[in-house]
């Protein structure tokens, strides 16, 4: 029932790895720049410690497209509090620009946007060869079955009707990033 991947816990592992690596390197006296390639010989004992990417220690990046400042704040806090990195766009053109520049892992798309609608933004993203594989979760006040169907036709991978329970949002995002 409960998806074990829903609350992603990457921070504990990452910080643990960083601490372990820092200590091990100091103990071995590796003061110089890190080697670009692993040594050819048998690995030293510290190789058993998983080495996380040096920068940045963070989870998947989610582009949140939302024109309501309060909703944006709530979703930013929600995702950043659960191991994701949040990128924020308040309108369609900004969403397209950020998506192309940052290549997020997933996009949460408010359908009701001033000017360019979330549906139109999604159509353009899905027509972009470099971005069409990025999952788009539509979030809309529309509760009719027709709204969900329209979002699907525009290319949205998932549809959530507002108000969206926090657990449902996290489960949906984790499921699409799996
Ligand atoms: Mn809106």
Backbone and ligand atoms as CSV (ligand in chain L), in Angstrom:
chain,resi,resn,atom,element,x,y,z
A,1,UNK,N,N,0.834,-1.195,0.000
A,1,UNK,CA,C,0.000,0.000,0.000
A,1,UNK,C,C,0.867,1.242,0.000
A,2,UNK,N,N,1.659,1.388,1.065
A,2,UNK,CA,C,2.526,2.557,1.120
A,2,UNK,C,C,3.756,2.336,0.256
A,3,UNK,N,N,4.020,3.286,-0.581
A,3,UNK,CA,C,5.204,3.184,-1.432
A,3,UNK,C,C,6.440,3.487,-0.606
A,4,UNK,N,N,7.345,2.517,-0.483
A,4,UNK,CA,C,8.531,2.761,0.362
A,4,UNK,C,C,9.421,3.855,-0.200
A,5,UNK,N,N,9.213,4.212,-1.461
A,5,UNK,CA,C,10.081,5.239,-2.047
A,5,UNK,C,C,9.496,6.636,-1.874
A,6,UNK,N,N,8.267,6.727,-1.372
A,6,UNK,CA,C,7.601,8.032,-1.313
A,6,UNK,C,C,8.417,9.075,-0.551
A,7,UNK,N,N,8.771,8.839,0.719
A,7,UNK,CA,C,9.612,9.842,1.383
A,7,UNK,C,C,11.070,9.525,1.077
A,8,UNK,N,N,11.623,10.213,0.120
A,8,UNK,CA,C,12.980,9.913,-0.298
A,8,UNK,C,C,13.970,10.360,0.774
A,9,UNK,N,N,14.837,9.495,1.199
A,9,UNK,CA,C,15.760,9.868,2.277
A,9,UNK,C,C,17.209,10.010,1.824
A,10,UNK,N,N,17.494,10.781,0.774
A,10,UNK,CA,C,18.871,10.782,0.280
A,10,UNK,C,C,19.840,11.568,1.161
A,11,UNK,N,N,19.324,12.494,1.956
A,11,UNK,CA,C,20.231,13.390,2.668
A,11,UNK,C,C,21.048,12.650,3.710
A,12,UNK,N,N,20.421,11.704,4.412
A,12,UNK,CA,C,21.132,10.993,5.471
A,12,UNK,C,C,22.326,10.252,4.867
A,13,UNK,N,N,22.080,9.525,3.793
A,13,UNK,CA,C,23.147,8.752,3.162
A,13,UNK,C,C,24.241,9.640,2.616
A,14,UNK,N,N,23.832,10.743,2.008
A,14,UNK,CA,C,24.817,11.623,1.395
A,14,UNK,C,C,25.710,12.266,2.444
A,15,UNK,N,N,25.106,12.791,3.496
A,15,UNK,CA,C,25.929,13.467,4.502
A,15,UNK,C,C,26.821,12.447,5.192
A,16,UNK,N,N,26.283,11.235,5.408
A,16,UNK,CA,C,27.105,10.191,6.021
A,16,UNK,C,C,28.310,9.884,5.149
A,17,UNK,N,N,28.062,9.762,3.838
A,17,UNK,CA,C,29.145,9.468,2.904
A,17,UNK,C,C,30.174,10.577,2.884
A,18,UNK,N,N,29.693,11.804,2.898
A,18,UNK,CA,C,30.613,12.941,2.859
A,18,UNK,C,C,31.509,12.936,4.088
A,19,UNK,N,N,30.898,12.704,5.227
A,19,UNK,CA,C,31.667,12.707,6.470
A,19,UNK,C,C,32.706,11.597,6.439
A,20,UNK,N,N,32.259,10.419,5.995
A,20,UNK,CA,C,33.170,9.270,5.978
A,20,UNK,C,C,34.331,9.536,5.027
A,21,UNK,N,N,34.001,10.120,3.862
A,21,UNK,CA,C,35.045,10.337,2.874
A,21,UNK,C,C,36.048,11.363,3.384
A,22,UNK,N,N,35.521,12.443,3.974
A,22,UNK,CA,C,36.390,13.491,4.477
A,22,UNK,C,C,37.375,12.915,5.492
A,23,UNK,N,N,36.843,12.119,6.432
A,23,UNK,CA,C,37.681,11.551,7.487
A,23,UNK,C,C,38.722,10.614,6.904
A,24,UNK,N,N,38.300,9.766,5.973
A,24,UNK,CA,C,39.221,8.781,5.412
A,24,UNK,C,C,40.358,9.471,4.649
A,25,UNK,N,N,40.013,10.475,3.858
A,25,UNK,CA,C,41.024,11.169,3.076
A,25,UNK,C,C,42.045,11.831,3.990
A,26,UNK,N,N,41.547,12.437,5.057
A,26,UNK,CA,C,42.448,13.109,5.982
A,26,UNK,C,C,43.377,12.087,6.628
A,27,UNK,N,N,42.803,10.932,7.000
A,27,UNK,CA,C,43.589,9.905,7.664
A,27,UNK,C,C,44.695,9.387,6.738
A,28,UNK,N,N,44.403,9.333,5.454
A,28,UNK,CA,C,45.385,8.807,4.505
A,28,UNK,C,C,46.362,9.880,4.037
A,29,UNK,N,N,46.083,11.122,4.354
A,29,UNK,CA,C,46.974,12.199,3.967
A,29,UNK,C,C,46.850,12.593,2.516
A,30,UNK,N,N,45.681,12.399,1.914
A,30,UNK,CA,C,45.453,12.855,0.550
A,30,UNK,C,C,45.195,14.354,0.567
A,31,UNK,N,N,46.246,15.153,0.452
A,31,UNK,CA,C,46.042,16.598,0.556
A,31,UNK,C,C,45.881,17.230,-0.818
A,32,UNK,N,N,46.337,16.540,-1.863
A,32,UNK,CA,C,46.324,17.138,-3.192
A,32,UNK,C,C,44.950,17.111,-3.833
A,33,UNK,N,N,44.898,17.509,-5.126
A,33,UNK,CA,C,43.641,17.503,-5.857
A,33,UNK,C,C,43.168,16.069,-6.048
A,34,UNK,N,N,41.845,15.851,-6.084
A,34,UNK,CA,C,41.339,14.486,-6.285
A,34,UNK,C,C,41.731,13.949,-7.655
A,35,UNK,N,N,42.059,12.652,-7.700
A,35,UNK,CA,C,42.439,12.038,-8.971
A,35,UNK,C,C,41.249,12.021,-9.921
A,36,UNK,N,N,41.495,12.235,-11.211
A,36,UNK,CA,C,40.403,12.227,-12.175
A,36,UNK,C,C,39.990,10.805,-12.520
A,37,UNK,N,N,40.921,9.867,-12.413
A,37,UNK,CA,C,40.608,8.474,-12.719
A,37,UNK,C,C,40.969,7.608,-11.517
A,38,UNK,N,N,40.240,6.500,-11.348
A,38,UNK,CA,C,40.591,5.619,-10.234
A,38,UNK,C,C,41.969,5.000,-10.465
A,39,UNK,N,N,42.688,4.717,-9.389
A,39,UNK,CA,C,44.009,4.100,-9.533
A,39,UNK,C,C,43.893,2.723,-10.171
A,40,UNK,N,N,44.947,2.340,-10.931
A,40,UNK,CA,C,44.891,1.076,-11.649
A,40,UNK,C,C,45.030,-0.120,-10.709
A,41,UNK,N,N,45.768,0.053,-9.643
A,41,UNK,CA,C,46.050,-1.047,-8.733
A,41,UNK,C,C,44.858,-1.419,-7.888
A,42,UNK,N,N,45.071,-2.356,-6.945
A,42,UNK,CA,C,43.967,-2.736,-6.057
A,42,UNK,C,C,43.483,-1.536,-5.260
A,43,UNK,N,N,42.169,-1.403,-5.110
A,43,UNK,CA,C,41.640,-0.230,-4.429
A,43,UNK,C,C,42.009,-0.215,-2.951
A,44,UNK,N,N,42.284,0.956,-2.399
A,44,UNK,CA,C,42.559,1.039,-0.963
A,44,UNK,C,C,41.291,0.773,-0.177
A,45,UNK,N,N,41.454,0.576,1.115
A,45,UNK,CA,C,40.316,0.203,1.954
A,45,UNK,C,C,39.204,1.244,1.899
A,46,UNK,N,N,39.557,2.519,1.739
A,46,UNK,CA,C,38.525,3.561,1.770
A,46,UNK,C,C,37.591,3.457,0.569
A,47,UNK,N,N,37.975,2.711,-0.476
A,47,UNK,CA,C,37.114,2.608,-1.658
A,47,UNK,C,C,35.789,1.945,-1.319
A,48,UNK,N,N,35.740,1.210,-0.217
A,48,UNK,CA,C,34.495,0.558,0.174
A,48,UNK,C,C,33.438,1.580,0.597
A,49,UNK,N,N,33.886,2.771,0.971
A,49,UNK,CA,C,32.930,3.816,1.362
A,49,UNK,C,C,32.348,4.431,0.103
A,50,UNK,N,N,31.026,4.411,-0.058
A,50,UNK,CA,C,30.425,5.031,-1.243
A,50,UNK,C,C,30.780,6.516,-1.310
A,51,UNK,N,N,31.271,6.939,-2.445
A,51,UNK,CA,C,31.645,8.343,-2.601
A,51,UNK,C,C,30.561,9.068,-3.394
A,52,UNK,N,N,29.857,9.985,-2.742
A,52,UNK,CA,C,28.808,10.725,-3.447
A,52,UNK,C,C,29.417,11.768,-4.362
A,53,UNK,N,N,28.629,12.284,-5.337
A,53,UNK,CA,C,29.130,13.386,-6.151
A,53,UNK,C,C,29.526,14.552,-5.259
A,54,UNK,N,N,30.637,15.212,-5.563
A,54,UNK,CA,C,31.140,16.258,-4.685
A,54,UNK,C,C,30.161,17.436,-4.618
A,55,UNK,N,N,29.610,17.845,-5.762
A,55,UNK,CA,C,28.692,18.993,-5.823
A,55,UNK,C,C,27.573,18.717,-6.799
A,56,UNK,N,N,26.374,19.059,-6.515
A,56,UNK,CA,C,25.843,19.392,-5.211
A,56,UNK,C,C,25.252,18.161,-4.569
A,57,UNK,N,N,25.199,18.113,-3.256
A,57,UNK,CA,C,24.592,16.991,-2.565
A,57,UNK,C,C,23.096,17.242,-2.493
A,58,UNK,N,N,22.380,16.835,-3.505
A,58,UNK,CA,C,20.950,17.125,-3.534
A,58,UNK,C,C,20.222,16.111,-4.375
A,59,UNK,N,N,18.918,16.039,-4.189
A,59,UNK,CA,C,18.095,15.076,-4.890
A,59,UNK,C,C,17.654,15.577,-6.250
A,60,UNK,N,N,16.682,14.869,-6.848
A,60,UNK,CA,C,16.176,15.257,-8.167
A,60,UNK,C,C,15.650,16.689,-8.171
A,61,UNK,N,N,15.715,17.309,-9.341
A,61,UNK,CA,C,15.269,18.707,-9.447
A,61,UNK,C,C,13.874,18.771,-10.038
A,62,UNK,N,N,13.002,19.497,-9.347
A,62,UNK,CA,C,11.616,19.631,-9.770
A,62,UNK,C,C,11.339,21.083,-10.127
A,63,UNK,N,N,10.865,21.288,-11.349
A,63,UNK,CA,C,10.448,22.627,-11.762
A,63,UNK,C,C,8.972,22.798,-11.400
A,64,UNK,N,N,8.696,23.748,-10.525
A,64,UNK,CA,C,7.320,24.036,-10.120
A,64,UNK,C,C,6.831,25.238,-10.926
A,65,UNK,N,N,5.742,25.031,-11.671
A,65,UNK,CA,C,5.147,26.125,-12.434
A,65,UNK,C,C,3.826,26.473,-11.758
A,66,UNK,N,N,3.752,27.657,-11.181
A,66,UNK,CA,C,2.596,28.032,-10.351
A,66,UNK,C,C,2.553,29.550,-10.226
A,67,UNK,N,N,1.406,30.131,-10.556
A,67,UNK,CA,C,1.310,31.598,-10.507
A,67,UNK,C,C,0.879,32.119,-9.148
A,68,UNK,N,N,0.369,31.238,-8.287
A,68,UNK,CA,C,-0.063,31.679,-6.969
A,68,UNK,C,C,1.116,31.577,-5.992
A,69,UNK,N,N,1.492,32.728,-5.398
A,69,UNK,CA,C,2.702,32.780,-4.586
A,69,UNK,C,C,2.620,31.866,-3.362
A,70,UNK,N,N,1.433,31.781,-2.761
A,70,UNK,CA,C,1.296,30.934,-1.571
A,70,UNK,C,C,1.434,29.456,-1.940
A,71,UNK,N,N,0.767,29.055,-3.026
A,71,UNK,CA,C,0.911,27.667,-3.489
A,71,UNK,C,C,2.362,27.356,-3.837
A,72,UNK,N,N,3.026,28.320,-4.457
A,72,UNK,CA,C,4.425,28.126,-4.819
A,72,UNK,C,C,5.278,27.908,-3.572
A,73,UNK,N,N,5.043,28.717,-2.558
A,73,UNK,CA,C,5.817,28.594,-1.316
A,73,UNK,C,C,5.568,27.231,-0.660
A,74,UNK,N,N,4.300,26.812,-0.647
A,74,UNK,CA,C,3.979,25.539,-0.005
A,74,UNK,C,C,4.641,24.374,-0.748
A,75,UNK,N,N,4.607,24.428,-2.071
A,75,UNK,CA,C,5.191,23.312,-2.833
A,75,UNK,C,C,6.717,23.325,-2.770
A,76,UNK,N,N,7.288,24.519,-2.800
A,76,UNK,CA,C,8.746,24.612,-2.673
A,76,UNK,C,C,9.197,24.012,-1.347
A,77,UNK,N,N,8.516,24.398,-0.267
A,77,UNK,CA,C,8.859,23.868,1.058
A,77,UNK,C,C,8.655,22.351,1.112
A,78,UNK,N,N,7.555,21.904,0.519
A,78,UNK,CA,C,7.255,20.469,0.523
A,78,UNK,C,C,8.372,19.677,-0.158
A,79,UNK,N,N,8.756,20.101,-1.348
A,79,UNK,CA,C,9.754,19.332,-2.094
A,79,UNK,C,C,11.142,19.460,-1.466
A,80,UNK,N,N,11.501,20.675,-1.063
A,80,UNK,CA,C,12.836,20.836,-0.478
A,80,UNK,C,C,12.938,20.127,0.867
A,81,UNK,N,N,11.811,19.982,1.550
A,81,UNK,CA,C,11.805,19.268,2.825
A,81,UNK,C,C,11.822,17.756,2.649
A,82,UNK,N,N,11.701,17.297,1.402
A,82,UNK,CA,C,11.659,15.852,1.152
A,82,UNK,C,C,12.759,15.403,0.200
A,83,UNK,N,N,13.859,16.128,0.191
A,83,UNK,CA,C,15.033,15.659,-0.527
A,83,UNK,C,C,15.119,16.066,-1.987
A,84,UNK,N,N,14.219,16.938,-2.438
A,84,UNK,CA,C,14.288,17.411,-3.822
A,84,UNK,C,C,14.871,18.821,-3.857
A,85,UNK,N,N,15.269,19.228,-5.055
A,85,UNK,CA,C,15.601,20.631,-5.268
A,85,UNK,C,C,14.498,21.253,-6.099
A,86,UNK,N,N,14.048,22.425,-5.692
A,86,UNK,CA,C,12.923,23.069,-6.371
A,86,UNK,C,C,13.396,24.241,-7.215
A,87,UNK,N,N,12.877,24.273,-8.455
A,87,UNK,CA,C,13.048,25.437,-9.323
A,87,UNK,C,C,11.665,26.047,-9.493
A,88,UNK,N,N,11.572,27.375,-9.537
A,88,UNK,CA,C,10.265,28.020,-9.532
A,88,UNK,C,C,10.058,28.882,-10.771
A,89,UNK,N,N,8.902,28.689,-11.420
A,89,UNK,CA,C,8.493,29.553,-12.532
A,89,UNK,C,C,7.070,30.021,-12.271
A,90,UNK,N,N,6.837,31.328,-12.389
A,90,UNK,CA,C,5.526,31.895,-12.066
A,90,UNK,C,C,4.620,32.031,-13.292
A,91,UNK,N,N,5.159,31.773,-14.487
A,91,UNK,CA,C,4.321,31.874,-15.697
A,91,UNK,C,C,4.889,30.964,-16.790
A,92,UNK,N,N,4.154,30.866,-17.883
A,92,UNK,CA,C,4.517,29.945,-18.951
A,92,UNK,C,C,5.860,30.231,-19.608
A,93,UNK,N,N,6.087,31.469,-20.062
A,93,UNK,CA,C,7.372,31.763,-20.720
A,93,UNK,C,C,8.576,31.482,-19.808
A,94,UNK,N,N,8.413,31.831,-18.523
A,94,UNK,CA,C,9.494,31.569,-17.574
A,94,UNK,C,C,9.701,30.052,-17.417
A,95,UNK,N,N,8.607,29.301,-17.422
A,95,UNK,CA,C,8.695,27.845,-17.302
A,95,UNK,C,C,9.460,27.249,-18.485
A,96,UNK,N,N,9.148,27.716,-19.691
A,96,UNK,CA,C,9.830,27.198,-20.883
A,96,UNK,C,C,11.321,27.534,-20.843
A,97,UNK,N,N,11.618,28.758,-20.439
A,97,UNK,CA,C,13.012,29.188,-20.375
A,97,UNK,C,C,13.802,28.364,-19.350
A,98,UNK,N,N,13.214,28.203,-18.154
A,98,UNK,CA,C,13.900,27.460,-17.100
A,98,UNK,C,C,14.041,25.986,-17.459
A,99,UNK,N,N,13.003,25.421,-18.064
A,99,UNK,CA,C,13.053,24.005,-18.441
A,99,UNK,C,C,14.187,23.771,-19.434
A,100,UNK,N,N,14.317,24.674,-20.400
A,100,UNK,CA,C,15.359,24.505,-21.419
A,100,UNK,C,C,16.742,24.743,-20.844
A,101,UNK,N,N,16.848,25.680,-19.908
A,101,UNK,CA,C,18.157,26.014,-19.341
A,101,UNK,C,C,18.604,24.998,-18.291
A,102,UNK,N,N,17.657,24.465,-17.522
A,102,UNK,CA,C,18.028,23.674,-16.343
A,102,UNK,C,C,17.767,22.183,-16.490
A,103,UNK,N,N,16.957,21.790,-17.480
A,103,UNK,CA,C,16.646,20.364,-17.677
A,103,UNK,C,C,16.252,19.678,-16.365
A,104,UNK,N,N,15.116,20.068,-15.791
A,104,UNK,CA,C,14.702,19.450,-14.519
A,104,UNK,C,C,14.366,17.971,-14.714
A,105,UNK,N,N,14.296,17.237,-13.612
A,105,UNK,CA,C,13.955,15.814,-13.674
A,105,UNK,C,C,12.457,15.601,-13.790
A,106,UNK,N,N,11.699,16.605,-13.349
A,106,UNK,CA,C,10.233,16.495,-13.381
A,106,UNK,C,C,9.659,17.905,-13.304
A,107,UNK,N,N,8.450,18.065,-13.860
A,107,UNK,CA,C,7.796,19.380,-13.836
A,107,UNK,C,C,6.410,19.228,-13.223
A,108,UNK,N,N,6.107,20.061,-12.230
A,108,UNK,CA,C,4.756,20.150,-11.679
A,108,UNK,C,C,4.119,21.392,-12.285
A,109,UNK,N,N,3.054,21.189,-13.066
A,109,UNK,CA,C,2.508,22.244,-13.908
A,109,UNK,C,C,1.097,22.648,-13.494
A,110,UNK,N,N,0.975,23.871,-12.982
A,110,UNK,CA,C,-0.361,24.440,-12.763
A,110,UNK,C,C,-0.979,24.693,-14.136
A,111,UNK,N,N,-2.211,24.236,-14.327
A,111,UNK,CA,C,-2.860,24.442,-15.633
A,111,UNK,C,C,-3.377,25.871,-15.762
A,112,UNK,N,N,-3.889,26.414,-14.657
A,112,UNK,CA,C,-4.436,27.765,-14.696
A,112,UNK,C,C,-3.364,28.821,-14.523
A,113,UNK,N,N,-2.777,29.237,-15.633
A,113,UNK,CA,C,-1.744,30.283,-15.611
A,113,UNK,C,C,-2.240,31.471,-16.430
A,114,UNK,N,N,-1.851,32.677,-16.042
A,114,UNK,CA,C,-2.219,33.835,-16.862
A,114,UNK,C,C,-1.433,33.797,-18.176
A,115,UNK,N,N,-2.071,34.212,-19.258
A,115,UNK,CA,C,-1.394,34.197,-20.559
A,115,UNK,C,C,-1.293,32.777,-21.076
A,116,UNK,N,N,-0.066,32.345,-21.318
A,116,UNK,CA,C,0.178,30.984,-21.806
A,116,UNK,C,C,-0.296,29.975,-20.752
A,117,UNK,N,N,-1.259,29.129,-21.091
A,117,UNK,CA,C,-1.792,28.180,-20.101
A,117,UNK,C,C,-0.826,27.032,-19.871
A,118,UNK,N,N,-1.038,26.335,-18.767
A,118,UNK,CA,C,-0.209,25.171,-18.466
A,118,UNK,C,C,-0.312,24.103,-19.537
A,119,UNK,N,N,-1.497,23.998,-20.159
A,119,UNK,CA,C,-1.666,23.028,-21.244
A,119,UNK,C,C,-0.788,23.400,-22.429
A,120,UNK,N,N,-0.773,24.690,-22.772
A,120,UNK,CA,C,0.023,25.124,-23.915
A,120,UNK,C,C,1.522,24.995,-23.613
A,121,UNK,N,N,1.915,25.311,-22.389
A,121,UNK,CA,C,3.324,25.150,-22.006
A,121,UNK,C,C,3.726,23.679,-22.138
A,122,UNK,N,N,2.834,22.800,-21.683
A,122,UNK,CA,C,3.130,21.363,-21.760
A,122,UNK,C,C,3.238,20.910,-23.219
A,123,UNK,N,N,2.330,21.396,-24.076
A,123,UNK,CA,C,2.420,21.042,-25.503
A,123,UNK,C,C,3.786,21.421,-26.067
A,124,UNK,N,N,4.253,22.608,-25.707
A,124,UNK,CA,C,5.548,23.066,-26.243
A,124,UNK,C,C,6.709,22.253,-25.664
A,125,UNK,N,N,6.613,21.898,-24.391
A,125,UNK,CA,C,7.665,21.073,-23.787
A,125,UNK,C,C,7.715,19.703,-24.459
A,126,UNK,N,N,6.531,19.144,-24.713
A,126,UNK,CA,C,6.475,17.801,-25.294
A,126,UNK,C,C,6.864,17.796,-26.773
A,127,UNK,N,N,6.856,18.982,-27.387
A,127,UNK,CA,C,7.295,19.092,-28.784
A,127,UNK,C,C,8.802,19.336,-28.878
A,128,UNK,N,N,9.436,19.520,-27.727
A,128,UNK,CA,C,10.879,19.788,-27.663
A,128,UNK,C,C,11.605,18.461,-27.441
A,129,UNK,N,N,12.375,18.053,-28.434
A,129,UNK,CA,C,13.031,16.753,-28.371
A,129,UNK,C,C,13.882,16.548,-27.126
A,130,UNK,N,N,14.458,17.626,-26.624
A,130,UNK,CA,C,15.323,17.509,-25.444
A,130,UNK,C,C,14.553,17.446,-24.139
A,131,UNK,N,N,13.270,17.770,-24.175
A,131,UNK,CA,C,12.500,17.863,-22.928
A,131,UNK,C,C,11.277,16.954,-22.908
A,132,UNK,N,N,10.975,16.313,-24.036
A,132,UNK,CA,C,9.715,15.571,-24.106
A,132,UNK,C,C,9.685,14.393,-23.140
A,133,UNK,N,N,10.843,13.920,-22.697
A,133,UNK,CA,C,10.864,12.781,-21.772
A,133,UNK,C,C,10.710,13.207,-20.316
A,134,UNK,N,N,10.744,14.498,-20.045
A,134,UNK,CA,C,10.609,14.962,-18.659
A,134,UNK,C,C,9.144,14.837,-18.233
A,135,UNK,N,N,8.870,14.067,-17.165
A,135,UNK,CA,C,7.469,13.895,-16.758
A,135,UNK,C,C,6.841,15.220,-16.325
A,136,UNK,N,N,5.595,15.417,-16.744
A,136,UNK,CA,C,4.841,16.612,-16.355
A,136,UNK,C,C,3.618,16.173,-15.539
A,137,UNK,N,N,3.538,16.678,-14.307
A,137,UNK,CA,C,2.379,16.438,-13.454
A,137,UNK,C,C,1.490,17.673,-13.505
A,138,UNK,N,N,0.304,17.528,-14.097
A,138,UNK,CA,C,-0.633,18.650,-14.165
A,138,UNK,C,C,-1.353,18.797,-12.839
A,139,UNK,N,N,-1.467,20.043,-12.372
A,139,UNK,CA,C,-2.231,20.337,-11.172
A,139,UNK,C,C,-3.277,21.366,-11.574
A,140,UNK,N,N,-4.547,21.045,-11.313
A,140,UNK,CA,C,-5.599,21.940,-11.795
A,140,UNK,C,C,-6.782,21.968,-10.856
A,141,UNK,N,N,-7.453,23.121,-10.835
A,141,UNK,CA,C,-8.684,23.242,-10.051
A,141,UNK,C,C,-9.827,22.516,-10.736
A,142,UNK,N,N,-9.674,22.182,-11.998
A,142,UNK,CA,C,-10.723,21.482,-12.732
A,142,UNK,C,C,-10.883,20.067,-12.213
A,143,UNK,N,N,-12.092,19.717,-11.781
A,143,UNK,CA,C,-12.305,18.401,-11.184
A,143,UNK,C,C,-13.058,17.462,-12.124
A,144,UNK,N,N,-13.388,17.941,-13.333
A,144,UNK,CA,C,-14.141,17.095,-14.255
A,144,UNK,C,C,-13.209,16.079,-14.929
A,145,UNK,N,N,-13.777,14.950,-15.289
A,145,UNK,CA,C,-13.003,13.926,-15.989
A,145,UNK,C,C,-12.436,14.503,-17.284
A,146,UNK,N,N,-13.204,15.419,-17.859
A,146,UNK,CA,C,-12.810,16.060,-19.111
A,146,UNK,C,C,-11.501,16.853,-18.955
A,147,UNK,N,N,-11.324,17.466,-17.782
A,147,UNK,CA,C,-10.098,18.242,-17.536
A,147,UNK,C,C,-8.868,17.332,-17.568
A,148,UNK,N,N,-9.002,16.176,-16.936
A,148,UNK,CA,C,-7.891,15.229,-16.929
A,148,UNK,C,C,-7.588,14.742,-18.343
A,149,UNK,N,N,-8.653,14.473,-19.110
A,149,UNK,CA,C,-8.467,13.991,-20.481
A,149,UNK,C,C,-7.772,15.050,-21.326
A,150,UNK,N,N,-8.151,16.301,-21.130
A,150,UNK,CA,C,-7.554,17.391,-21.885
A,150,UNK,C,C,-6.064,17.533,-21.541
A,151,UNK,N,N,-5.755,17.367,-20.257
A,151,UNK,CA,C,-4.358,17.444,-19.821
A,151,UNK,C,C,-3.536,16.315,-20.448
A,152,UNK,N,N,-4.121,15.135,-20.494
A,152,UNK,CA,C,-3.445,13.991,-21.132
A,152,UNK,C,C,-3.165,14.276,-22.610
A,153,UNK,N,N,-4.168,14.824,-23.279
A,153,UNK,CA,C,-3.995,15.113,-24.706
A,153,UNK,C,C,-2.897,16.150,-24.935
A,154,UNK,N,N,-2.747,17.066,-23.986
A,154,UNK,CA,C,-1.692,18.078,-24.117
A,154,UNK,C,C,-0.309,17.481,-23.849
A,155,UNK,N,N,-0.275,16.263,-23.291
A,155,UNK,CA,C,0.999,15.605,-23.060
A,155,UNK,C,C,1.354,15.418,-21.600
A,156,UNK,N,N,0.483,15.855,-20.703
A,156,UNK,CA,C,0.762,15.681,-19.269
A,156,UNK,C,C,0.798,14.191,-18.934
A,157,UNK,N,N,1.748,13.812,-18.099
A,157,UNK,CA,C,1.915,12.405,-17.746
A,157,UNK,C,C,1.004,11.993,-16.600
A,158,UNK,N,N,0.561,12.975,-15.825
A,158,UNK,CA,C,-0.270,12.678,-14.660
A,158,UNK,C,C,-1.101,13.901,-14.362
A,159,UNK,N,N,-2.281,13.675,-13.769
A,159,UNK,CA,C,-3.202,14.776,-13.482
A,159,UNK,C,C,-3.644,14.704,-12.032
A,160,UNK,N,N,-3.487,15.806,-11.311
A,160,UNK,CA,C,-3.938,15.887,-9.931
A,160,UNK,C,C,-4.895,17.067,-9.800
A,161,UNK,N,N,-6.072,16.823,-9.217
A,161,UNK,CA,C,-7.045,17.897,-9.010
A,161,UNK,C,C,-6.773,18.580,-7.675
A,162,UNK,N,N,-6.834,19.908,-7.691
A,162,UNK,CA,C,-6.655,20.679,-6.460
A,162,UNK,C,C,-7.912,20.554,-5.586
A,163,UNK,N,N,-7.786,20.560,-4.280
A,163,UNK,CA,C,-6.528,20.607,-3.534
A,163,UNK,C,C,-5.842,19.239,-3.525
A,164,UNK,N,N,-4.531,19.258,-3.678
A,164,UNK,CA,C,-3.774,18.004,-3.758
A,164,UNK,C,C,-3.216,17.660,-2.376
A,165,UNK,N,N,-3.597,16.506,-1.816
A,165,UNK,CA,C,-3.000,16.099,-0.537
A,165,UNK,C,C,-1.485,15.939,-0.686
A,166,UNK,N,N,-0.761,16.343,0.348
A,166,UNK,CA,C,0.703,16.292,0.316
A,166,UNK,C,C,1.202,14.884,-0.005
A,167,UNK,N,N,0.590,13.885,0.658
A,167,UNK,CA,C,1.066,12.508,0.461
A,167,UNK,C,C,0.886,12.084,-0.998
A,168,UNK,N,N,-0.225,12.528,-1.591
A,168,UNK,CA,C,-0.503,12.155,-2.984
A,168,UNK,C,C,0.516,12.801,-3.921
A,169,UNK,N,N,0.864,14.049,-3.655
A,169,UNK,CA,C,1.845,14.735,-4.484
A,169,UNK,C,C,3.199,14.016,-4.397
A,170,UNK,N,N,3.617,13.689,-3.182
A,170,UNK,CA,C,4.924,13.040,-3.014
A,170,UNK,C,C,4.939,11.652,-3.645
A,171,UNK,N,N,3.846,10.908,-3.475
A,171,UNK,CA,C,3.774,9.568,-4.071
A,171,UNK,C,C,3.843,9.645,-5.601
A,172,UNK,N,N,3.115,10.613,-6.144
A,172,UNK,CA,C,3.069,10.761,-7.601
A,172,UNK,C,C,4.445,11.104,-8.163
A,173,UNK,N,N,5.094,12.048,-7.525
A,173,UNK,CA,C,6.416,12.476,-7.997
A,173,UNK,C,C,7.426,11.330,-7.861
A,174,UNK,N,N,7.406,10.665,-6.714
A,174,UNK,CA,C,8.346,9.564,-6.514
A,174,UNK,C,C,8.097,8.455,-7.532
A,175,UNK,N,N,6.820,8.184,-7.816
A,175,UNK,CA,C,6.488,7.142,-8.781
A,175,UNK,C,C,6.971,7.465,-10.176
A,176,UNK,N,N,6.859,8.715,-10.576
A,176,UNK,CA,C,7.272,9.110,-11.923
A,176,UNK,C,C,8.796,9.198,-12.058
A,177,UNK,N,N,9.488,9.399,-10.953
A,177,UNK,CA,C,10.955,9.497,-10.999
A,177,UNK,C,C,11.619,8.138,-10.851
A,178,UNK,N,N,10.861,7.107,-10.586
A,178,UNK,CA,C,11.411,5.794,-10.328
A,178,UNK,C,C,12.116,5.251,-11.563
L,1,MN,MN,MN,-2.973,29.086,-11.121
